[in-house]
Amino acid sequence: MAERIGPEQGLELLQAGGTLFIDVRDPESHQQARIPGALPLNQAGLEAFLATTDRAHPLVVYCYHGHSSQAASDYLNEQGFQSVVSLDGGFEYWRQAYPDQVEPGPAG
């Protein structure tokens, strides 16, 4: 089972750089707002992600509240990724705790 980290640890990893944040929410939610630099990942893009992403690259996976990201993290671990963690509280907690660390989508 993939490790879970709190938002505080997530913020440290984001600020340190070198960790890829993976957003497993629906594409519309990702378009509206996301953790800065986060990559959207859904069923449609999964095959390409698995084919092109270095298994040694550290990943932080997040969803809305931290539940779906746990399953996604476990799956990525099973696919050979060496450093995958799930973000507890998900994006909804992150948005409240770190409003200055939210990348908005296009205005409109």
C-alpha positions in Angstrom: 0.0 0.0 0.0 1.3 3.4 -1.0 2.4 5.8 1.8 0.1 8.7 2.6 1.5 12.2 3.3 -0.1 15.2 4.9 -0.5 18.5 3.0 2.4 20.0 5.0 4.7 17.3 3.5 3.2 17.9 0.1 3.9 21.6 0.3 7.5 20.9 1.2 7.9 18.6 -1.8 6.3 21.1 -4.1 8.6 23.9 -2.9 11.7 21.7 -3.1 10.9 20.8 -6.7 11.7 17.5 -8.4 8.5 15.8 -7.5 5.7 15.3 -10.1 2.2 16.0 -8.7 -0.5 13.8 -10.4 -4.1 15.0 -10.4 -6.6 12.1 -10.7 -9.7 14.3 -10.5 -11.9 14.6 -13.5 -10.5 16.8 -16.4 -12.9 19.6 -15.8 -11.9 20.0 -12.2 -8.2 20.0 -13.2 -8.9 22.7 -15.8 -10.6 24.9 -13.1 -7.9 24.7 -10.5 -4.9 22.5 -9.5 -1.7 22.3 -7.5 0.9 24.3 -9.5 2.5 22.2 -12.2 0.2 19.1 -11.6 -0.3 16.7 -14.4 -3.8 15.4 -15.0 -4.1 11.7 -15.2 -7.2 9.8 -16.1 -8.1 6.5 -17.8 -7.7 8.1 -21.3 -4.1 9.2 -20.7 -3.0 6.3 -18.5 -1.3 4.3 -21.2 0.8 7.2 -22.5 1.7 8.2 -18.9 2.9 4.6 -18.1 4.9 4.5 -21.4 6.7 7.8 -21.0 7.2 8.5 -17.3 10.4 7.5 -15.5 9.6 4.9 -12.8 12.2 6.5 -10.5 10.5 9.9 -10.6 8.9 10.7 -7.3 5.1 11.2 -7.5 2.5 12.8 -5.3 -1.0 11.7 -6.3 -4.1 13.7 -5.3 -7.8 13.6 -5.9 -10.7 15.5 -4.2 -10.5 14.3 -0.6 -7.6 11.8 -0.6 -9.5 8.5 -1.2 -9.2 7.8 -4.9 -5.6 9.0 -4.8 -4.8 6.1 -2.5 -6.1 3.5 -5.0 -4.3 5.3 -7.8 -1.0 5.4 -5.8 -1.3 1.7 -5.1 -1.8 1.1 -8.8 1.2 3.2 -9.8 3.3 1.3 -7.3 2.1 -2.0 -8.8 3.3 -0.6 -12.2 6.8 -0.3 -10.9 7.0 3.4 -9.8 9.4 3.5 -6.9 8.3 6.6 -5.0 4.6 7.2 -4.9 2.6 8.8 -2.1 -1.0 9.8 -1.8 -1.9 13.3 -0.5 -4.2 13.1 2.5 -7.1 15.5 2.4 -6.8 15.9 -1.3 -7.2 19.1 -3.3 -10.1 20.4 -1.3 -8.0 20.5 1.9 -5.1 21.9 -0.1 -7.2 24.7 -1.5 -8.2 25.8 1.9 -4.8 25.4 3.6 -2.7 26.8 0.8 -4.8 29.2 -1.3 -1.6 30.8 -2.6 -0.5 27.4 -3.9 -3.4 26.9 -6.3 -3.1 27.4 -10.0 -6.4 28.7 -11.5 -7.7 27.6 -14.8 -8.4 30.1 -17.6 -10.8 32.9 -16.8 -14.2 32.7 -18.3 
